[in-house]
Amino acid sequence: MNDDLLALGESTSKKIRNYSNGASISMATQTPEQLPKLPSADQRDAYEAKVNAELDKLNARIEEFKAKADQAKADAEINYHSTVEELTSRRDALLAKWEEMNNAGEAAWQDLQTGFETAWNELAKSFETAAQHFNK
């Protein structure tokens, strides 16, 4: 054969002559033993099945997390509405005490003021608790 070509299977760069214009190019060659072994079709299929099974597990976990997030949102919304209803109820009770105080005579007003201030302080504490809970 041509002297420009090295023996097939030799692990080195070899020159291949382009006979149309006389130019040479270098090309790395490897022996068949040096080439990476390709997996058999069965090995590839088994690997693909393993990867698909793991992806299915990941997808299931993601869906589980989404469901938990949705449940947490629903629980938080229920808690939020419950707290708002409680605060509204306490405010309404406070307004009723205020009305009662304003309509009471001078002697009763003093007695009602203590109850009003207690209700006011309880409402303020409830608002503080709610604000801390919702601002987490």
Buried (B, 14 or more C-beta within 10 A) or exposed (E): EEEEEBEEEEEEEBBBBEEEEEEEEEEEBEEEEEEEEEEEEEEEEEEEEEEEEEEEEEEEEEEEEEEEEEEEEEEEEEEEEEBEEBBEEBBEEBEEBBEBBEEBEEEEBEEBEEEBEEBBEEBEEBBEEBEEEEEE
